[in-house]
């Protein structure tokens, strides 16, 4: 997998500002790869196709395609 290939594939995947920050850190350390982070991944590496909001650390209220469980959690929190 190449960097440009990963960037192209990641265009349609769930990306966060944390991922953009990790990508900038990757560029700053080039050609070394910064140590991985729990909350972010460089866009020069393939993100998973099915990356959930939870995996991307996006709160349910900000997720554009929340799973049904997010609705249940939000409903309980509103009570």
Backbone atoms as SQL, in Angstrom:
CREATE TABLE atoms (id INTEGER PRIMARY KEY, chain TEXT, resi INTEGER, resn TEXT, atom TEXT, x REAL, y REAL, z REAL);
INSERT INTO atoms VALUES
  (1, 'A', 1, 'UNK', 'N', 0.824, -1.207, 0.000),
  (2, 'A', 1, 'UNK', 'CA', 0.000, 0.000, 0.000),
  (3, 'A', 1, 'UNK', 'C', 0.862, 1.262, 0.000),
  (4, 'A', 2, 'UNK', 'N', 0.524, 2.165, -0.862),
  (5, 'A', 2, 'UNK', 'CA', 1.286, 3.406, -0.970),
  (6, 'A', 2, 'UNK', 'C', 0.572, 4.526, -0.228),
  (7, 'A', 3, 'UNK', 'N', 1.327, 5.592, 0.038),
  (8, 'A', 3, 'UNK', 'CA', 0.753, 6.738, 0.745),
  (9, 'A', 3, 'UNK', 'C', -0.362, 7.373, -0.071),
  (10, 'A', 4, 'UNK', 'N', -0.128, 7.587, -1.364),
  (11, 'A', 4, 'UNK', 'CA', -1.175, 8.222, -2.170),
  (12, 'A', 4, 'UNK', 'C', -2.396, 7.311, -2.276),
  (13, 'A', 5, 'UNK', 'N', -2.194, 6.007, -2.304),
  (14, 'A', 5, 'UNK', 'CA', -3.313, 5.074, -2.332),
  (15, 'A', 5, 'UNK', 'C', -4.123, 5.152, -1.052),
  (16, 'A', 6, 'UNK', 'N', -3.432, 5.226, 0.081),
  (17, 'A', 6, 'UNK', 'CA', -4.129, 5.334, 1.372),
  (18, 'A', 6, 'UNK', 'C', -4.917, 6.637, 1.432),
  (19, 'A', 7, 'UNK', 'N', -4.322, 7.737, 0.976),
  (20, 'A', 7, 'UNK', 'CA', -5.038, 9.022, 0.977),
  (21, 'A', 7, 'UNK', 'C', -6.300, 8.949, 0.126),
  (22, 'A', 8, 'UNK', 'N', -6.195, 8.315, -1.033),
  (23, 'A', 8, 'UNK', 'CA', -7.363, 8.192, -1.917),
  (24, 'A', 8, 'UNK', 'C', -8.456, 7.336, -1.274),
  (25, 'A', 9, 'UNK', 'N', -8.059, 6.208, -0.687),
  (26, 'A', 9, 'UNK', 'CA', -9.046, 5.322, -0.060),
  (27, 'A', 9, 'UNK', 'C', -9.675, 5.989, 1.167),
  (28, 'A', 10, 'UNK', 'N', -8.911, 6.763, 1.906),
  (29, 'A', 10, 'UNK', 'CA', -9.428, 7.399, 3.123),
  (30, 'A', 10, 'UNK', 'C', -10.359, 8.567, 2.839),
  (31, 'A', 11, 'UNK', 'N', -10.454, 9.008, 1.592),
  (32, 'A', 11, 'UNK', 'CA', -11.340, 10.125, 1.248),
  (33, 'A', 11, 'UNK', 'C', -12.789, 9.859, 1.645),
  (34, 'A', 12, 'UNK', 'N', -13.218, 8.613, 1.543),
  (35, 'A', 12, 'UNK', 'CA', -14.618, 8.276, 1.801),
  (36, 'A', 12, 'UNK', 'C', -14.812, 7.575, 3.138),
  (37, 'A', 13, 'UNK', 'N', -13.820, 7.670, 3.996),
  (38, 'A', 13, 'UNK', 'CA', -13.906, 7.017, 5.297),
  (39, 'A', 13, 'UNK', 'C', -14.092, 8.039, 6.398),
  (40, 'A', 14, 'UNK', 'N', -14.517, 7.579, 7.549),
  (41, 'A', 14, 'UNK', 'CA', -14.768, 8.453, 8.700),
  (42, 'A', 14, 'UNK', 'C', -13.430, 8.976, 9.231),
  (43, 'A', 15, 'UNK', 'N', -13.253, 10.302, 9.147),
  (44, 'A', 15, 'UNK', 'CA', -12.004, 10.963, 9.547),
  (45, 'A', 15, 'UNK', 'C', -12.346, 12.043, 10.571),
  (46, 'A', 16, 'UNK', 'N', -11.456, 12.234, 11.528),
  (47, 'A', 16, 'UNK', 'CA', -11.668, 13.241, 12.570),
  (48, 'A', 16, 'UNK', 'C', -10.539, 14.271, 12.541),
  (49, 'A', 17, 'UNK', 'N', -10.718, 15.387, 13.218),
  (50, 'A', 17, 'UNK', 'CA', -9.622, 16.350, 13.344),
  (51, 'A', 17, 'UNK', 'C', -8.390, 15.729, 14.013),
  (52, 'A', 18, 'UNK', 'N', -8.604, 14.739, 14.876),
  (53, 'A', 18, 'UNK', 'CA', -7.474, 14.047, 15.496),
  (54, 'A', 18, 'UNK', 'C', -6.633, 13.328, 14.444),
  (55, 'A', 19, 'UNK', 'N', -7.315, 12.754, 13.434),
  (56, 'A', 19, 'UNK', 'CA', -6.597, 12.078, 12.344),
  (57, 'A', 19, 'UNK', 'C', -5.782, 13.085, 11.538),
  (58, 'A', 20, 'UNK', 'N', -6.352, 14.263, 11.305),
  (59, 'A', 20, 'UNK', 'CA', -5.617, 15.299, 10.576),
  (60, 'A', 20, 'UNK', 'C', -4.384, 15.725, 11.367),
  (61, 'A', 21, 'UNK', 'N', -4.531, 15.845, 12.676),
  (62, 'A', 21, 'UNK', 'CA', -3.394, 16.193, 13.526),
  (63, 'A', 21, 'UNK', 'C', -2.325, 15.099, 13.470),
  (64, 'A', 22, 'UNK', 'N', -2.748, 13.844, 13.528),
  (65, 'A', 22, 'UNK', 'CA', -1.803, 12.729, 13.442),
  (66, 'A', 22, 'UNK', 'C', -1.087, 12.735, 12.094),
  (67, 'A', 23, 'UNK', 'N', -1.784, 13.119, 11.041),
  (68, 'A', 23, 'UNK', 'CA', -1.174, 13.197, 9.711),
  (69, 'A', 23, 'UNK', 'C', -0.129, 14.310, 9.663),
  (70, 'A', 24, 'UNK', 'N', -0.428, 15.438, 10.283),
  (71, 'A', 24, 'UNK', 'CA', 0.553, 16.542, 10.334),
  (72, 'A', 24, 'UNK', 'C', 1.785, 16.127, 11.145),
  (73, 'A', 25, 'UNK', 'N', 1.564, 15.383, 12.231),
  (74, 'A', 25, 'UNK', 'CA', 2.693, 14.875, 13.016),
  (75, 'A', 25, 'UNK', 'C', 3.525, 13.907, 12.185),
  (76, 'A', 26, 'UNK', 'N', 2.847, 13.103, 11.383),
  (77, 'A', 26, 'UNK', 'CA', 3.530, 12.156, 10.502),
  (78, 'A', 26, 'UNK', 'C', 4.408, 12.922, 9.508),
  (79, 'A', 27, 'UNK', 'N', 3.862, 13.990, 8.930),
  (80, 'A', 27, 'UNK', 'CA', 4.645, 14.808, 7.994),
  (81, 'A', 27, 'UNK', 'C', 5.847, 15.457, 8.686),
  (82, 'A', 28, 'UNK', 'N', 5.639, 15.944, 9.909),
  (83, 'A', 28, 'UNK', 'CA', 6.714, 16.619, 10.639),
  (84, 'A', 28, 'UNK', 'C', 7.844, 15.650, 10.979),
  (85, 'A', 29, 'UNK', 'N', 7.527, 14.391, 11.159),
  (86, 'A', 29, 'UNK', 'CA', 8.533, 13.398, 11.518),
  (87, 'A', 29, 'UNK', 'C', 9.046, 12.628, 10.301),
  (88, 'A', 30, 'UNK', 'N', 8.605, 13.007, 9.130),
  (89, 'A', 30, 'UNK', 'CA', 8.921, 12.266, 7.899),
  (90, 'A', 30, 'UNK', 'C', 10.407, 12.009, 7.781),
  (91, 'A', 31, 'UNK', 'N', 10.860, 10.864, 7.385),
  (92, 'A', 31, 'UNK', 'CA', 10.104, 9.683, 6.937),
  (93, 'A', 31, 'UNK', 'C', 9.747, 8.725, 8.064),
  (94, 'A', 32, 'UNK', 'N', 10.097, 9.076, 9.289),
  (95, 'A', 32, 'UNK', 'CA', 9.754, 8.202, 10.419),
  (96, 'A', 32, 'UNK', 'C', 8.247, 8.183, 10.643),
  (97, 'A', 33, 'UNK', 'N', 7.774, 7.086, 11.172),
  (98, 'A', 33, 'UNK', 'CA', 6.354, 6.957, 11.496),
  (99, 'A', 33, 'UNK', 'C', 6.182, 7.238, 12.977),
  (100, 'A', 34, 'UNK', 'N', 5.370, 8.253, 13.338),
  (101, 'A', 34, 'UNK', 'CA', 5.147, 8.519, 14.768),
  (102, 'A', 34, 'UNK', 'C', 4.475, 7.334, 15.447),
  (103, 'A', 35, 'UNK', 'N', 4.653, 7.240, 16.741),
  (104, 'A', 35, 'UNK', 'CA', 4.023, 6.135, 17.469),
  (105, 'A', 35, 'UNK', 'C', 2.503, 6.253, 17.377),
  (106, 'A', 36, 'UNK', 'N', 1.809, 5.105, 17.278),
  (107, 'A', 36, 'UNK', 'CA', 0.354, 5.143, 17.135),
  (108, 'A', 36, 'UNK', 'C', -0.327, 5.729, 18.362),
  (109, 'A', 37, 'UNK', 'N', -1.495, 6.258, 18.132),
  (110, 'A', 37, 'UNK', 'CA', -2.284, 6.880, 19.184),
  (111, 'A', 37, 'UNK', 'C', -3.643, 6.189, 19.249),
  (112, 'A', 38, 'UNK', 'N', -4.222, 6.140, 20.421),
  (113, 'A', 38, 'UNK', 'CA', -5.532, 5.508, 20.584),
  (114, 'A', 38, 'UNK', 'C', -6.605, 6.295, 19.844),
  (115, 'A', 39, 'UNK', 'N', -6.508, 7.618, 19.872),
  (116, 'A', 39, 'UNK', 'CA', -7.586, 8.423, 19.319),
  (117, 'A', 39, 'UNK', 'C', -7.411, 8.831, 17.864),
  (118, 'A', 40, 'UNK', 'N', -6.264, 8.531, 17.249),
  (119, 'A', 40, 'UNK', 'CA', -6.066, 9.032, 15.894),
  (120, 'A', 40, 'UNK', 'C', -5.142, 8.136, 15.084),
  (121, 'A', 41, 'UNK', 'N', -5.247, 8.285, 13.771),
  (122, 'A', 41, 'UNK', 'CA', -4.387, 7.557, 12.848),
  (123, 'A', 41, 'UNK', 'C', -4.022, 8.487, 11.699),
  (124, 'A', 42, 'UNK', 'N', -2.781, 8.390, 11.268),
  (125, 'A', 42, 'UNK', 'CA', -2.343, 9.177, 10.116),
  (126, 'A', 42, 'UNK', 'C', -3.151, 8.770, 8.886),
  (127, 'A', 43, 'UNK', 'N', -3.489, 9.728, 8.062),
  (128, 'A', 43, 'UNK', 'CA', -4.233, 9.435, 6.833),
  (129, 'A', 43, 'UNK', 'C', -3.349, 8.800, 5.767),
  (130, 'A', 44, 'UNK', 'N', -2.052, 8.692, 6.054),
  (131, 'A', 44, 'UNK', 'CA', -1.138, 8.005, 5.149),
  (132, 'A', 44, 'UNK', 'C', -1.208, 6.492, 5.332),
  (133, 'A', 45, 'UNK', 'N', -2.029, 6.058, 6.280),
  (134, 'A', 45, 'UNK', 'CA', -2.246, 4.645, 6.555),
  (135, 'A', 45, 'UNK', 'C', -3.732, 4.380, 6.364),
  (136, 'A', 46, 'UNK', 'N', -4.066, 3.248, 5.751),
  (137, 'A', 46, 'UNK', 'CA', -5.476, 2.915, 5.504),
  (138, 'A', 46, 'UNK', 'C', -6.280, 2.850, 6.794),
  (139, 'A', 47, 'UNK', 'N', -7.368, 3.602, 6.814),
  (140, 'A', 47, 'UNK', 'CA', -8.357, 3.475, 7.881),
  (141, 'A', 47, 'UNK', 'C', -9.288, 2.336, 7.479),
  (142, 'A', 48, 'UNK', 'N', -9.973, 1.752, 8.442),
  (143, 'A', 48, 'UNK', 'CA', -10.875, 0.660, 8.093),
  (144, 'A', 48, 'UNK', 'C', -12.128, 1.207, 7.410),
  (145, 'A', 49, 'UNK', 'N', -12.674, 0.420, 6.504),
  (146, 'A', 49, 'UNK', 'CA', -13.898, 0.818, 5.796),
  (147, 'A', 49, 'UNK', 'C', -15.058, 1.026, 6.759),
  (148, 'A', 50, 'UNK', 'N', -15.141, 0.171, 7.743),
  (149, 'A', 50, 'UNK', 'CA', -16.277, 0.181, 8.674),
  (150, 'A', 50, 'UNK', 'C', -15.913, 0.851, 9.995),
  (151, 'A', 51, 'UNK', 'N', -15.123, 1.890, 9.956),
  (152, 'A', 51, 'UNK', 'CA', -14.714, 2.574, 11.184),
  (153, 'A', 51, 'UNK', 'C', -15.935, 3.213, 11.837),
  (154, 'A', 52, 'UNK', 'N', -16.225, 2.785, 13.025),
  (155, 'A', 52, 'UNK', 'CA', -17.404, 3.289, 13.730),
  (156, 'A', 52, 'UNK', 'C', -17.097, 4.630, 14.383),
  (157, 'A', 53, 'UNK', 'N', -18.149, 5.322, 14.759),
  (158, 'A', 53, 'UNK', 'CA', -17.969, 6.571, 15.501),
  (159, 'A', 53, 'UNK', 'C', -17.250, 6.285, 16.818),
  (160, 'A', 54, 'UNK', 'N', -17.597, 5.178, 17.436),
  (161, 'A', 54, 'UNK', 'CA', -16.953, 4.811, 18.695),
  (162, 'A', 54, 'UNK', 'C', -15.453, 4.585, 18.490),
  (163, 'A', 55, 'UNK', 'N', -15.088, 3.865, 17.434),
  (164, 'A', 55, 'UNK', 'CA', -13.673, 3.611, 17.152),
  (165, 'A', 55, 'UNK', 'C', -12.931, 4.906, 16.828),
  (166, 'A', 56, 'UNK', 'N', -13.627, 5.848, 16.191),
  (167, 'A', 56, 'UNK', 'CA', -13.017, 7.134, 15.843),
  (168, 'A', 56, 'UNK', 'C', -13.121, 8.140, 16.987),
  (169, 'A', 57, 'UNK', 'N', -13.737, 7.709, 18.092),
  (170, 'A', 57, 'UNK', 'CA', -13.923, 8.541, 19.286),
  (171, 'A', 57, 'UNK', 'C', -14.772, 9.780, 18.999),
  (172, 'A', 58, 'UNK', 'N', -15.822, 9.581, 18.204),
  (173, 'A', 58, 'UNK', 'CA', -16.771, 10.645, 17.897),
  (174, 'A', 58, 'UNK', 'C', -17.980, 10.446, 18.808),
  (175, 'A', 59, 'UNK', 'N', -18.362, 11.448, 19.599),
  (176, 'A', 59, 'UNK', 'CA', -19.539, 11.300, 20.463),
  (177, 'A', 59, 'UNK', 'C', -20.795, 11.012, 19.633),
  (178, 'A', 60, 'UNK', 'N', -21.699, 10.231, 20.188),
  (179, 'A', 60, 'UNK', 'CA', -22.913, 9.815, 19.480),
  (180, 'A', 60, 'UNK', 'C', -23.696, 11.003, 18.937),
  (181, 'A', 61, 'UNK', 'N', -23.746, 12.109, 19.699),
  (182, 'A', 61, 'UNK', 'CA', -24.536, 13.258, 19.240),
  (183, 'A', 61, 'UNK', 'C', -23.924, 13.950, 18.020),
  (184, 'A', 62, 'UNK', 'N', -22.663, 13.670, 17.722),
  (185, 'A', 62, 'UNK', 'CA', -21.997, 14.275, 16.566),
  (186, 'A', 62, 'UNK', 'C', -21.819, 13.300, 15.411),
  (187, 'A', 63, 'UNK', 'N', -22.210, 12.062, 15.614),
  (188, 'A', 63, 'UNK', 'CA', -22.043, 11.043, 14.580),
  (189, 'A', 63, 'UNK', 'C', -23.146, 11.188, 13.535),
  (190, 'A', 64, 'UNK', 'N', -22.760, 11.242, 12.272),
  (191, 'A', 64, 'UNK', 'CA', -23.745, 11.411, 11.201),
  (192, 'A', 64, 'UNK', 'C', -24.545, 10.142, 10.936),
  (193, 'A', 65, 'UNK', 'N', -23.969, 8.992, 11.221),
  (194, 'A', 65, 'UNK', 'CA', -24.657, 7.727, 11.005),
  (195, 'A', 65, 'UNK', 'C', -24.553, 6.882, 12.271),
  (196, 'A', 66, 'UNK', 'N', -25.236, 7.319, 13.336),
  (197, 'A', 66, 'UNK', 'CA', -25.082, 6.589, 14.598),
  (198, 'A', 66, 'UNK', 'C', -25.777, 5.236, 14.576),
  (199, 'A', 67, 'UNK', 'N', -25.173, 4.252, 15.226),
  (200, 'A', 67, 'UNK', 'CA', -25.852, 2.954, 15.347),
  (201, 'A', 67, 'UNK', 'C', -27.043, 3.083, 16.296),
  (202, 'A', 68, 'UNK', 'N', -27.921, 2.115, 16.246),
  (203, 'A', 68, 'UNK', 'CA', -29.132, 2.149, 17.074),
  (204, 'A', 68, 'UNK', 'C', -28.792, 2.274, 18.556),
  (205, 'A', 69, 'UNK', 'N', -27.684, 1.673, 18.986),
  (206, 'A', 69, 'UNK', 'CA', -27.328, 1.732, 20.406),
  (207, 'A', 69, 'UNK', 'C', -27.063, 3.160, 20.858),
  (208, 'A', 70, 'UNK', 'N', -26.601, 4.026, 19.974),
  (209, 'A', 70, 'UNK', 'CA', -26.362, 5.420, 20.332),
  (210, 'A', 70, 'UNK', 'C', -27.667, 6.105, 20.699),
  (211, 'A', 71, 'UNK', 'N', -28.738, 5.772, 19.996),
  (212, 'A', 71, 'UNK', 'CA', -30.035, 6.367, 20.298),
  (213, 'A', 71, 'UNK', 'C', -30.504, 5.940, 21.680),
  (214, 'A', 72, 'UNK', 'N', -30.292, 4.672, 22.007),
  (215, 'A', 72, 'UNK', 'CA', -30.698, 4.168, 23.324),
  (216, 'A', 72, 'UNK', 'C', -29.905, 4.869, 24.418),
  (217, 'A', 73, 'UNK', 'N', -28.585, 5.039, 24.210),
  (218, 'A', 73, 'UNK', 'CA', -27.750, 5.713, 25.196),
  (219, 'A', 73, 'UNK', 'C', -28.186, 7.166, 25.372),
  (220, 'A', 74, 'UNK', 'N', -28.471, 7.852, 24.272),
  (221, 'A', 74, 'UNK', 'CA', -28.886, 9.246, 24.328),
  (222, 'A', 74, 'UNK', 'C', -30.240, 9.378, 25.037),
  (223, 'A', 75, 'UNK', 'N', -31.141, 8.437, 24.796),
  (224, 'A', 75, 'UNK', 'CA', -32.455, 8.471, 25.413),
  (225, 'A', 75, 'UNK', 'C', -32.334, 8.301, 26.932),
  (226, 'A', 76, 'UNK', 'N', -31.434, 7.430, 27.378),
  (227, 'A', 76, 'UNK', 'CA', -31.234, 7.222, 28.807),
  (228, 'A', 76, 'UNK', 'C', -30.609, 8.446, 29.443),
  (229, 'A', 77, 'UNK', 'N', -29.705, 9.102, 28.736),
  (230, 'A', 77, 'UNK', 'CA', -29.024, 10.268, 29.276),
  (231, 'A', 77, 'UNK', 'C', -29.978, 11.458, 29.400),
  (232, 'A', 78, 'UNK', 'N', -30.994, 11.527, 28.539),
  (233, 'A', 78, 'UNK', 'CA', -31.920, 12.636, 28.536),
  (234, 'A', 78, 'UNK', 'C', -32.925, 12.571, 29.695),
  (235, 'A', 79, 'UNK', 'N', -33.062, 11.396, 30.289),
  (236, 'A', 79, 'UNK', 'CA', -34.049, 11.228, 31.377),
  (237, 'A', 79, 'UNK', 'C', -33.646, 11.892, 32.646);
